[in-house]
Amino acid sequence: MQARYSYLPGDKSIRSEYDNTIRDNTGFAFRRARLIFSGDITDWLSFYIQPEFAGTVPGTTGDQSNHFVQLRDAYADVFLPVPFLFFGEKELRLRVGQSKVPFGWETLQSSQQRLAFDRSDGINSAVNGERDLGLFLYYTPAETRKLFRKLVDSGLKGSGDYGVLGIGVYNGQTINVNDRNDNKHVVVHATYPMELPYGQIIQFGVDAYRGVFNVGATAPLVTGGPNIGRENNGNILDERVGVHFVLYPQPIGIQAEWNWGNGPQLNASRTAVEEGNIQGGYVQGMYKWDVNNWTTLIPYVRYQEYSGGKKHRTNSPVNVVREWEVGMEWQVTKSLEFTIAYARSRRTDTQTAPYAIREGDIVRTQLQYNF
């Protein structure tokens, strides 16, 4: 459960699609309210279901209605016994259903583990909501699976076990959206965590995906204006390649990701949605201070930028982001965390035409409790 309060000391027109508390006349709000149902059906079959109780839908007066239930995850893991290929027990598994698409590192990291308030625009714009319906095959050696678990359980902000190698086929229209063409996206994820002789742990990897995304219906930029056209009836090439590196905080840590590619975006003349270039990512530094056996302070500083279309938004507007964030997480206990952060942000309002670029300051607080 994550409860937030935000304050905009300057320009109150600044907006972020990842946090609805960033707006004028804001108040206390739930950012996430989730329960997990999971278990083992047999020794080779398990299930995982996660609903979101803090969902929002647009209201009729311009406001939004809150606390609607939405599906986040619903999948089964089928562990494949293939001794003739020399795989060990539960090293190879097939994930079927709606789950996270293995592109990038922070995409796979749980929001419960993340330091910064939101995922970066540059990485998260690849898969809005991080999830889609599909089939994913993961391979994780037994020893590496233990290390993935250690990185989460020890408070080092790990991403969890999504394999040292993962491949998948998925719809490509992002979370809770019907597929709109017969083309499927294909993704490849490769990452490797390594524990050095003196105990420090690093992780590095590369990811890539390719498919055809359908941008759906477009809308005039102004009332009564001309309709926005769509290249190839809205079916536009969507492809990216990304790299990531993590030096886990023991006590100093560094986390960085960047990706490049092509995807749908509103053209410069704002007459049609076409294929355009994409690039963006982030760099983050942090320091983990274990005050005692149950209390930890983790200050951090983060820079992110992005330039490219937001394919899941109406008209796929070009999004320009330049943002610095400085904050600190206070882990009171393993079940209770408090985070405060200040951000200087320059970003496009991709929610409302004519998609103006806003610049201002954002102060946010969050109380998170785990149960």
N, C-alpha and C positions, 0 to 999 in steps of 0.2 A: 504494500500500500504506500503510495506517494502522495502527500498533500503539499501543495505549493502556494506561495504568495509572491507576487511580482510587483515591482514599482518602477515606473518610468519617470525619472527626474527631469528629462528634457522633452524631446519630440514624442508625443503620445500617439502619433500615427504609425509608428514602427510596428511591424507585424512579423511573426514567425509561424509557419504552418505546423511546426513541431511542438508548439506550446501555446495553447489558447489563453493562458493567463497573461501573455504579452499583448496588452491592449489597454485602451482607456477604460475607466470605470471598472477596473478589475476587482477581484476579491479573492478569498480563499477558494481553492479548487482542488479536486482530485485529478492528478495527472494519470495515475494508474491505480486500479483496484482489481486485483487478479487472484484467482484461486487455481491451483493445479491439482488435477486428478490424474494419477499415474499408477502403474503397477505392472507386475509380471503375470501374464496369463499362463505361460508355460516357461520352461527354461530357455526357449528360443524365440519367444514372442512377447513383446511388451507394448503398452499403449500409453499415450500422453494426450491429455485434453486441457486446454487453458482458455477459459472465457475472460473477457474484459468487461468489467462492470462500470467503467468510467467513460464509456463511449459517448460521442456527441453527434447530433444531427442538426442541420440548419433550421432555424425557426422561421415563422411567417412574418415576423416583424424585424428581421435582421439580426436578432439574437440567435442563440443556439440552445437546444434542449439537451440537458446533460443526463448522465447516468443510465444510458441505454446499454444493454448487454450486446456484445459483439464477440464473434469467434476469433481467437488469435491462433491457437494451435489445435490440431486434431489429426494425429497420425499414429501409425503402428510401426514399430521396429521389428524386422524379421531378421534374426541372426542366421547366417548361412554357414552350414557345416561343409567345408570343402577341403578335407584333409589331403586330397590328392594334389592340391596346389600349395601345400605346406603352410596354410594359414592356421593360426592357433585358435583356441576357443574364443568366440565372440569378437574376433578381430575384424570380421567382415559383416556388414549389416546393410539391409535395404530398408529405407524409410519411405513409407507410402502415406500420402495425405497432404494436409496443409501444414507447412513447417517453414523454418527459416531457409532462405536460399543462400547457399554457401559462397557468397561473394564478399570478399573483404574480411577484416578482423573484427572491427567494432560492430558490424552488422550482426555477428554471431554472439558477441558479448551481451549477456543479459543486462537489462536496464537496472536490475538490482545490484550489479557489480560495477557499473560505469561510474566514473568520477564526474565528468562533465554532465550538465543537465540534459543535453540532447546529443544525438548522433550528428555528425557533420553533414552539411548539405551535399558536399562533393561525393561522399560515399553512399549516403542513404537515398540519394536521388536515383540510384540504380534500381533499387527495389523498395518502393514505398511500403512502409509497414514491415519491411524485412522478410515478408512471407509470401508464399504462393502455393498453389496446388501442383503436385508433381511426384516424381520418383527420384530418389537420391540414394546413391550407393557410397558408403563410407568405409574406408580401411584405416584401422588404428591398431598398431602393435600393442601387445599387452603392457609392456613397460611404459610406452608413451601414454597409454590410457591412464595409468597411475599418475603420471606427471601432470596431465590435463586436470585430473581431480585435485591434485595437490595445489595447483595454481588457483583454484577456486576456494578450496577449504581453508587455505592458509591466509586468505585475505589479500592475495597479490593481484587480484582483479583479472583473473584469467577469463578466457572466452568460452571455456567448456570444450567438450569432445565432439568436434565435427570432422574428425579424421585427419590424418596427415595427408590423405588424398581423398577427395570427394568429386564425384561426377553426378550430374543430374539433368533431367529433362522436366520442364515445367511450363505452365501456360504462358507466363510472361506478362500478364495484365495486372499484376500485383494483388495484394490481399483482398479477399472477399469481392472480387470483380470477375464476372463471367468472361471466358475467353471470347475474343471477337474476330479471330481468324484461325485458319487451320495450321498456321506455323507455330512451332513450339520453340521455346528458348532452350539452349544447351549451356551448361555452366561447368567449369573445371576449377577446383579449389585445391591448392597444395600449400601446406604449412609445416614447419618443423620446429618444435620446442627443444632446446638443448640446455642441459645443466652442465655448467663449466666446472672444472676441478675444485675451484674455491667456493662453490655454492651458488654463484650468480646464474640466473636463468635468462636466456634470450630466446626469441622466436622470430622467424622470418618466413616469408612466403610470397606467392604470386597467385592471382586469380584472373579468370577471363570468362566472359559469357557472350553469346551472340543469338540474335533472334529478330523477329519482325514484330514491332509493337503497333497496335492500332490505337490512334489517339481519340477515336470516338467523335462525337458531335463537337463542332466549334460554335462560337457565338460572336456577334459584332462587338467591337471594342467600345462603341458608344451606342446609345439607344437610337435606332433608326439608321445606323451606319451599315456599310456593306458587310456581308458575311465573309468570314475568314475561310479561305480555301484549304484543301488538304491534298498534299502530294500523294499520288497512288491510292486514292480513296482512304487516306489515313494510315495505310500500312507502310511503315517507315522502318528502315534498318536501325537496330538497337544493339550496339556492341561496345564492349569496354574491356580493358585490361588494367589490372591494378597490382600494386606491390605493398607489402606491410612489413614493419619491423617493430619489435617490442623488446625493451630492456626492462624486465620486471623490477619494481621498486624495492631494492634491498640495500640501503634505504632509498637511493636515488633511482628514478626510473625515467625512461623515454618511450614514447609511443608515437608512431608516425605511419600514415597511409597516404597514398596518392593514386589516382586513376585517370585514364585518358580514354577517349573513344568518340563515338558518333551516336546521335540519337535525334528524336523529334524535337524541333524547336520552332518558334515563331520567327519568320525571316526578318531581316533588317527593315524592310519596307512595311512590315506588319500586315501583309496581304494574304499570307498562306503559311501553313505549318509544313516545314520541310526538314530534310536531314541536315544537321549541323554538328559542329565540333563541340566536345565536352572535355573539361579538365578540372580537377579540383582535389582537395584533400585537407589534411591537418597535421600539425606537429604538437605534441603535448609533453611537458615535463612535469614531474611530480616527486614528492618526498614523503616517504612513509615513516612516521614516528610512533613507535609503540610505547605509549606512556606507561602502561602496566599490562597485566595479563588480559585485560578485557577492554581497554580503551586505546584507540588509535586516532591520530590526527594525520590527514593527508592533504597538504596544500598542493595546488597545481596551477599551471599557466598553460594556455592553449591558444593556438592561432589556427584559423581555418579560412579557406577561400574556395570559391567555386565560380565557374563561368560555363553556362550551358542551359539547355532547356529543362523545364520541369514537365516531363512527359505525362504525368498523371493528373496535371492541372488542365482545366479548360483552356484551349488554344496553345498549350505547351509553351508558356511565356519563357523568355530568356531570363535566367536568374543570375544576378551578380551578387556575390557575398564576399565581404572582407570583415573578419570579426576576431577580436581579442577577448579572451575570457580569463579571469583570475578568480580562484575560489579555494575553498577548503571544505573537506568532508571530516566530520567529527563522528567517529564510530563510538558511541557511548557504550554499547554492548553489541554483540553479534546480531541482536534482534532490533536495535534502534540506532538510526543514523540521522544526523542533521548536517545539511549542506547549505552554504551561503556562497554566492558568486556575483561578481560584477562583470558585465560585458560591454565593450564598445563595439557597436555593430553598424555596418553599412550593408543593407540588403534590399533586394527587390521585393515589393509586395506582390507575390504571385497569386494572391487570392482575389484581387479586385483590379479590373482594367481601369485605367491604362497602364497598370503595372509600374508605378512610380518607384524610384529608388529612395529609400528612407535611411536616415542616419541618426543614431541616438544612443543613449545609455540605458542599460537594463540591469536592475538589481533583483535578484531572485533568492528565495529561501525555500528549502524543502525538508520536510520531516518524513523519513521512510521507516516503516516498521515491517519486519519479516516474521512470518508465523507459519 
